[in-house]
Amino acid sequence: MRLDKFLKTTNLMKRRTVANEAADEGFIRVNDRAAKPSYTLKEGDVIEMDMWNFYKKIKVLQVPEKKSIPKKDLPLYIETLEYRPKTSDDFTDFEDNEEL
């Protein structure tokens, strides 16, 4: 299953187009490498999502065969290895940055 479709199917992203854009922009990595939306996921792959408001690291346990899966079955498909919300401390304020 394609990366963008997997992210939509597992409800990690609301829409496939958003997943597609995030991968194109480099916010999503698979197995520590930048991944294209068309990357074919396999069991055991590790997905890192470094979005503007959170960082999430996920292990693919199983690739769904259907277009959608029930929320109660989500633990059969993914395991969250790390989740970290980002706060304002994670961003550098441009006024405090002496390099500019």
Secondary structure, 3 states (H helix, E strand, C coil): CEHHHHHHHCCCCCCHHHHHHHHHHCCEEECCEECCCCCECCCCCEEEEECCCEEEEEEECCCCCCCCCCHHHHHHCEEEEEEEECCHHHCCCHHHCCCC
